[in-house]
Amino acid sequence: MTSSKSTKRALISSTLALLMCVAMLIGTTFAWFTDTASTGVNKIVSGNLKVDIIGADSEDHVDTLKFTKAAGAENEELLWEPGSRYLTEGFRIANKGNLALKWKAEINKDNITDGKVEGSTIAKDGKSLLDVIDFYVVTKAADGTETAVAIENFTGKLAANVGKSETYYIKGVMQTTAGNDYQDLTLEGITITVYATQDTVENDS
């Protein structure tokens, strides 16, 4: 009887000890085999957007575009009158960056001296030749045919791997409705500004 009680006590003690061991084991942190691997990323370089206006036959920046007379009339004085139309010298757009671009041209009117009678500093009733002269961007085909687009509606494009555009011209046309109020006026200080933005043609992922 005594032996049976001792055996039971031993089994109970062993069971309790085993349960305590399991409880303690659950509260511990297991160790696992671990490993890491890394790789580099190639350097990040931003694109460069840069545009310039150069001559039709040169790589130099164009400071001034002059209106010209038609062939055969080079020696005549260039005077504007209703219905007259004149082209500037040719120019090209140069892509000096490494991104495809699209560009627009705008007549900059911020620094003009306008509405003055020739030889006078007095404005003539607030009249401006800009009121009656329309401007166009012109391209010429090989056969001499001209394509003119109103300057405010024209958009040019130049690929990243194409350094220079074809030759363009700016055409001014004096409206036939211009009346006597626009006689003897001068218009100075006009500039043509080219605005370029990135053209979304790259196959970005």
C-alpha positions as CSV (number, residue, x, y, z in Angstrom):
1,M,0.0,0.0,0.0
2,T,2.8,2.3,1.0
3,S,4.7,1.4,-2.2
4,S,1.6,2.2,-4.3
5,K,1.3,5.7,-2.7
6,S,4.9,6.4,-3.2
7,T,4.6,5.5,-6.9
8,K,1.6,7.8,-7.3
9,R,3.4,10.6,-5.6
10,A,6.4,10.1,-7.9
11,L,4.2,10.1,-11.0
12,I,2.4,13.2,-9.9
13,S,5.7,15.0,-9.1
14,S,7.1,13.9,-12.5
15,T,4.0,15.2,-14.3
16,L,4.1,18.5,-12.5
17,A,7.8,18.9,-13.2
18,L,7.2,18.1,-16.9
19,L,4.3,20.6,-17.0
20,M,6.6,23.3,-15.5
21,C,9.3,22.5,-18.0
22,V,6.8,22.9,-20.9
23,A,5.5,26.2,-19.5
24,M,9.0,27.5,-19.1
25,L,9.9,26.4,-22.7
26,I,6.8,28.2,-24.1
27,G,8.0,31.4,-22.5
28,T,11.4,31.2,-24.2
29,T,12.5,32.7,-27.6
30,F,13.3,30.2,-30.3
31,A,16.5,30.8,-32.3
32,W,16.3,30.4,-36.1
33,F,18.9,30.3,-38.9
34,T,18.8,33.7,-40.7
35,D,20.5,35.3,-43.7
36,T,20.3,38.6,-45.7
37,A,21.2,39.7,-49.2
38,S,21.4,43.2,-50.8
39,T,22.0,44.7,-54.2
40,G,22.8,48.2,-55.5
41,V,20.7,50.5,-57.6
42,N,22.3,52.4,-60.5
43,K,22.7,56.2,-59.9
44,I,19.7,58.5,-60.4
45,V,20.3,61.2,-63.0
46,S,17.6,63.8,-63.9
47,G,17.2,64.9,-67.5
48,N,18.3,68.3,-68.8
49,L,15.9,70.6,-70.7
50,K,17.6,73.4,-72.6
51,V,16.5,75.2,-75.7
52,D,18.0,77.9,-77.9
53,I,17.2,79.9,-81.1
54,I,20.0,79.6,-83.6
55,G,20.5,80.8,-87.2
56,A,19.2,79.0,-90.3
57,D,22.8,78.4,-91.4
58,S,24.8,78.7,-88.2
59,E,25.1,77.3,-84.8
60,D,25.1,80.7,-83.1
61,H,22.4,82.2,-80.9
62,V,20.2,84.7,-82.8
63,D,20.0,88.0,-81.0
64,T,17.8,89.8,-83.6
65,L,15.4,88.6,-86.3
66,K,14.9,91.1,-89.1
67,F,11.9,91.3,-91.4
68,T,13.0,91.1,-95.0
69,K,11.7,92.2,-98.4
70,A,10.8,89.7,-101.1
71,A,13.3,88.5,-103.6
72,G,14.0,91.3,-106.1
73,A,12.9,94.1,-103.8
74,E,15.7,93.9,-101.3
75,N,16.6,97.6,-101.8
76,E,13.2,98.9,-101.3
77,E,12.3,100.5,-97.9
78,L,10.3,98.2,-95.7
79,L,7.1,100.0,-94.8
80,W,4.0,98.4,-93.4
81,E,0.6,99.1,-94.9
82,P,-2.8,97.3,-94.9
83,G,-2.4,93.9,-96.5
84,S,1.4,93.9,-96.5
85,R,3.2,90.7,-95.2
86,Y,6.8,90.2,-94.4
87,L,8.9,87.3,-93.2
88,T,11.8,87.4,-90.8
89,E,15.1,85.8,-91.5
90,G,15.0,82.0,-91.0
91,F,15.9,80.5,-87.6
92,R,16.0,77.1,-86.0
93,I,15.3,75.7,-82.6
94,A,18.2,73.8,-81.0
95,N,17.7,71.1,-78.4
96,K,20.8,71.5,-76.2
97,G,19.5,69.2,-73.5
98,N,18.9,65.4,-73.4
99,L,15.1,65.3,-73.2
100,A,12.5,65.5,-76.0
101,L,10.8,68.8,-76.0
102,K,7.9,70.7,-77.4
103,W,8.0,74.5,-77.8
104,K,5.8,77.5,-78.4
105,A,6.7,81.0,-79.5
106,E,5.2,84.1,-78.1
107,I,5.5,87.8,-79.0
108,N,6.9,89.5,-75.9
109,K,5.2,92.8,-75.6
110,D,6.6,93.8,-72.2
111,N,9.4,96.0,-73.4
112,I,8.0,97.6,-76.6
113,T,7.9,101.2,-77.4
114,D,4.6,101.5,-79.3
115,G,2.0,104.0,-80.5
116,K,4.5,106.8,-81.2
117,V,4.5,108.9,-84.2
118,E,7.8,108.7,-86.0
119,G,10.2,111.3,-84.6
120,S,7.9,112.1,-81.6
121,T,7.6,110.8,-78.0
122,I,3.9,111.5,-77.9
123,A,1.5,108.6,-78.2
124,K,-1.1,108.8,-80.9
125,D,-4.5,108.3,-79.3
126,G,-3.4,105.0,-77.7
127,K,-3.2,103.3,-81.0
128,S,-0.8,100.3,-81.4
129,L,0.4,98.6,-84.5
130,L,0.1,95.4,-82.5
131,D,-3.7,95.9,-82.8
132,V,-3.5,95.4,-86.6
133,I,-0.5,93.1,-87.2
134,D,-1.0,89.3,-86.9
135,F,1.9,87.0,-86.5
136,Y,2.4,83.5,-87.8
137,V,5.0,80.7,-87.6
138,V,6.0,79.7,-91.1
139,T,7.7,76.6,-92.6
140,K,8.7,76.2,-96.2
141,A,8.6,73.1,-98.3
142,A,11.2,72.2,-100.8
143,D,9.0,73.5,-103.6
144,G,8.7,76.9,-101.8
145,T,5.2,76.3,-100.6
146,E,4.6,78.1,-97.2
147,T,2.6,76.7,-94.3
148,A,1.6,79.4,-91.8
149,V,0.1,78.8,-88.4
150,A,-1.0,81.6,-86.1
151,I,1.8,82.0,-83.5
152,E,-0.6,81.4,-80.6
153,N,-1.7,78.1,-82.0
154,F,1.7,76.7,-83.1
155,T,3.5,74.0,-81.2
156,G,6.8,72.6,-82.4
157,K,8.4,69.3,-81.3
158,L,12.0,68.1,-81.2
159,A,13.2,64.6,-80.2
160,A,15.9,64.1,-77.7
161,N,18.3,62.7,-80.3
162,V,17.6,65.4,-82.9
163,G,19.8,68.4,-82.1
164,K,18.2,71.0,-84.4
165,S,14.8,71.7,-86.0
166,E,14.0,72.6,-89.6
167,T,14.1,76.3,-90.5
168,Y,11.2,78.5,-89.4
169,Y,10.2,82.0,-90.1
170,I,7.9,84.5,-88.3
171,K,5.5,86.3,-90.7
172,G,3.7,89.5,-89.9
173,V,0.6,90.4,-91.7
174,M,-1.0,93.9,-91.4
175,Q,-4.8,93.6,-91.4
176,T,-6.6,95.1,-94.4
177,T,-9.0,96.8,-92.0
178,A,-6.2,99.0,-90.6
179,G,-7.3,102.6,-91.1
180,N,-5.7,106.0,-91.2
181,D,-5.2,106.0,-87.4
182,Y,-2.3,103.6,-87.9
183,Q,-0.3,105.8,-90.2
184,D,3.2,107.0,-89.2
185,L,3.3,104.8,-86.1
186,T,6.4,102.9,-85.0
187,L,6.8,99.6,-83.1
188,E,10.1,98.9,-81.4
189,G,11.4,96.5,-78.8
190,I,9.5,93.4,-79.9
191,T,11.1,90.1,-78.8
192,I,10.1,86.5,-79.7
193,T,10.3,84.2,-76.7
194,V,10.4,80.4,-77.1
195,Y,9.0,78.4,-74.2
196,A,10.0,74.7,-74.0
197,T,8.5,71.9,-72.0
198,Q,9.3,68.2,-71.8
199,D,7.5,66.2,-74.5
200,T,6.0,63.0,-73.1
201,V,7.4,60.6,-75.6
202,E,9.8,58.5,-73.5
203,N,8.6,55.0,-72.6
204,D,8.9,55.4,-68.9
205,S,7.8,52.5,-66.8
